[in-house]
Amino acid sequence: MINTDKKYLEKREGDHPSVGNFVHWYILELKLKKKNIADELEILPTTMRKYFSKQSLQFSIVWRLSQAMKFNLIMALGEHLNIPFETKAEKALRSELAEKEERIKNLETELAVYRRIVER
């Protein structure tokens, strides 16, 4: 017999945190007013409260919440995956930092040479 239960509803180890609870926690953490966010989203405060009790939310809702909160909920959720990820901006900064460190190393070498010349 084939199991027709909805597999996505089964709880497994490593499942995502409750997205509604996650959103609520960040609203409290950032000291934002729920009413202002609800107004920005053009939804009722009761709808907003329902979001907080949901295990998952549609991507478009999380996107709009992020915009209303002026906080990247998607990235914050992604950090909980414990899978390393580097944004394009971080890659560019890492590259720039490596270049600057190389430049500093060369300047320190030059400085050491000049100091030896001055000491003579």
C-alpha positions as CSV (number, residue, x, y, z in Angstrom):
1,M,0.0,0.0,0.0
2,I,1.3,3.5,-0.9
3,N,1.5,6.1,1.8
4,T,-0.5,9.1,0.7
5,D,0.4,11.3,3.7
6,K,1.7,14.7,2.8
7,K,5.5,14.2,3.2
8,Y,6.1,18.0,3.6
9,L,4.0,18.0,6.8
10,E,6.1,15.3,8.5
11,K,8.5,16.6,11.1
12,R,12.1,15.6,10.6
13,E,15.3,16.4,12.5
14,G,16.9,19.5,11.0
15,D,13.6,21.0,9.9
16,H,13.3,24.8,9.5
17,P,12.3,26.8,12.6
18,S,8.8,28.2,12.8
19,V,9.0,31.0,10.3
20,G,6.1,32.9,11.9
21,N,7.8,32.7,15.3
22,F,11.1,33.7,13.7
23,V,9.5,36.8,12.2
24,H,7.9,37.7,15.5
25,W,11.1,37.4,17.3
26,Y,12.9,39.7,14.9
27,I,10.1,42.3,15.2
28,L,10.5,42.3,18.9
29,E,14.3,42.2,18.7
30,L,14.4,45.2,16.4
31,K,11.8,47.0,18.6
32,L,9.5,47.5,15.6
33,K,5.8,48.3,16.0
34,K,3.6,45.5,14.6
35,K,0.9,48.0,13.7
36,N,3.2,50.0,11.5
37,I,4.3,46.8,9.7
38,A,0.7,45.7,9.2
39,D,-0.1,49.2,7.9
40,E,2.8,49.0,5.5
41,L,1.7,45.6,4.2
42,E,-1.9,46.9,4.1
43,I,-3.2,44.0,6.2
44,L,-5.1,43.8,9.5
45,P,-3.2,43.4,12.7
46,T,-5.1,40.2,13.2
47,T,-3.7,38.8,10.0
48,M,-0.2,39.8,11.2
49,R,-0.8,37.9,14.4
50,K,-1.8,34.8,12.4
51,Y,1.5,35.0,10.5
52,F,3.3,34.6,13.9
53,S,1.6,31.2,14.5
54,K,2.5,29.7,11.1
55,Q,5.1,27.1,10.8
56,S,5.9,28.4,7.3
57,L,5.0,31.4,5.2
58,Q,4.9,32.0,1.5
59,F,8.1,33.5,0.1
60,S,6.2,36.6,-1.1
61,I,5.0,37.3,2.5
62,V,8.5,36.9,3.9
63,W,9.8,39.2,1.1
64,R,7.2,41.9,1.9
65,L,7.8,41.6,5.6
66,S,11.5,42.1,5.0
67,Q,10.7,45.3,3.0
68,A,8.3,46.6,5.6
69,M,10.7,45.9,8.4
70,K,13.7,47.2,6.5
71,F,15.5,44.0,7.6
72,N,16.6,41.0,5.4
73,L,14.6,38.1,6.9
74,I,15.7,35.9,4.1
75,M,19.3,36.2,4.9
76,A,18.6,35.9,8.6
77,L,16.8,32.6,7.9
78,G,19.6,31.5,5.7
79,E,22.1,31.9,8.5
80,H,20.2,29.3,10.4
81,L,21.0,26.7,7.7
82,N,24.6,26.4,8.9
83,I,25.7,26.1,5.2
84,P,28.5,28.5,4.4
85,F,27.5,31.2,1.9
86,E,29.3,34.2,0.7
87,T,27.6,37.1,-1.0
88,K,29.0,38.9,-4.1
89,A,29.7,41.9,-1.9
90,E,31.6,39.7,0.6
91,K,33.6,38.1,-2.2
92,A,34.6,41.5,-3.5
93,L,35.5,42.7,0.0
94,R,37.6,39.6,0.6
95,S,39.4,40.2,-2.7
96,E,40.0,43.8,-1.9
97,L,41.3,42.9,1.6
98,A,43.8,40.4,0.1
99,E,45.1,43.1,-2.3
100,K,45.4,45.6,0.6
101,E,47.3,43.1,2.7
102,E,49.7,42.4,-0.1
103,R,50.2,46.1,-0.6
104,I,50.9,46.5,3.2
105,K,53.4,43.6,3.1
106,N,55.2,45.3,0.2
107,L,55.2,48.7,1.9
108,E,56.6,47.1,5.1
109,T,59.4,45.5,3.1
110,E,60.2,48.9,1.5
111,L,60.2,50.6,4.9
112,A,62.6,48.0,6.2
113,V,64.9,48.7,3.3
114,Y,64.8,52.4,3.9
115,R,65.4,52.0,7.6
116,R,68.6,49.9,6.8
117,I,69.7,52.7,4.4
118,V,69.1,55.4,7.1
119,E,71.0,53.4,9.8
120,R,74.1,53.2,7.7
